[in-house]
Amino acid sequence: SSGINAEYGGAEIEKIAARQQNPVSTIQEYCSKNAIKPDYTETVVNGMFHCRLQLETFDTAGQALNKRAAKVSAASKMLSILEEIKEEEEGTLKPLQKKDPDEEEKKKKKKKK
């Protein structure tokens, strides 16, 4: 099946990332394996390079002094999202739930006991 698969997505992206040094290459390989087309949009504003990356419902952006660094930044941010995917609904992804800081504290306290 095509698309980002929540069940296997996180594990698969980690395996690919372990082989690849470059976030852009990692995204490209992941997209190729999952029949997803990465959509990069590059612009220059006031001498800064901006790159926007869209994969299905996810959108990241990077900016830097050169085009390549901006693209790497956007790809790196997308990798972080892909590694955290938790749910899938009929081929479209739900937005990630924001973590409740109080829940995180409770978990830390339980571990200390």
PyMOL commands that set and color helices and strands:
alter all, ss='L'
color gray80, all
select helices_A, chain A and resi 6-19+23-33+67-83+101-112
alter helices_A, ss='H'
color red, helices_A
select strands_A, chain A and resi 39-45+48-55+58-64+88-89+92-93
alter strands_A, ss='S'
color yellow, strands_A
deselect
rebuild
show_as cartoon
